[in-house]
């Protein structure tokens, strides 16, 4: 909201006039700083929201959230977090598509070490091992899982049965603090803390995939609201810039 600038009144003392003008500056400058920082927050929020929408069709994608918190009682600062709520589970009928119901992560071995993932769009590689979409081995309790056979059944507890013989059991892990997980892209997470076996209530659903926990419609509405809030702050900044210009002009006309 713009601050009105007092016009020069003939006969007003120089000291009083300067005090009035600089009083305007004292009020306006902090408001400009606050508005600029608010615009920076909305810019970041738009980036996060747009990225979530871009990944709405990525399997098991976990949305990023940006929450505004005011640490100095004036300027909002964005605090980032990952939304680990489960997405909708969709049946595909494919043997190596797996979805986790409730908490937990699959474990894959990458060139940089073990990583956690919720994405269960797996396949069998040329050597007959279960791998993720990037060719990284999916790990069981005994290491990479060999799944070549006529029939592969993955039981709700993660036990892998190939041609009626037990091959291994999927590692389904959890961490004490989900906030400690860091995204590495392709649906994988780095766990800086030690992992442990997921709760018994977590089950594996064969022939299904978990979808992203992003609602495209709500995301689009959020983007519109963010753009409107940003535009309102732009108008406020323009008004305050006009105040500063008037103040500078009035100082130049002080007798």
Secondary structure, DSSP 8 states (H G I E B T S, - for coil): ---------TT--HHHHHHHHHHHHHHHHHHHHHHHHHHHHHHHHHHHHHHHHHTTTSTT---EEEEEEESSSSSEEEEEEE------EEE---TTBEEEESS-EEEEEETTEEEEE---B-EE-TTSBEE-TTS-EEEETTEE-B--SS-EEE-TTSEEEETTEEEEEB-EEEES-GGGEEEEETTEEEESS-EEE--TT-EEEETEEE--S--HHHHHHHHHHHHHHHHHHHHHHHHHHHHHHHHHHHHHT--
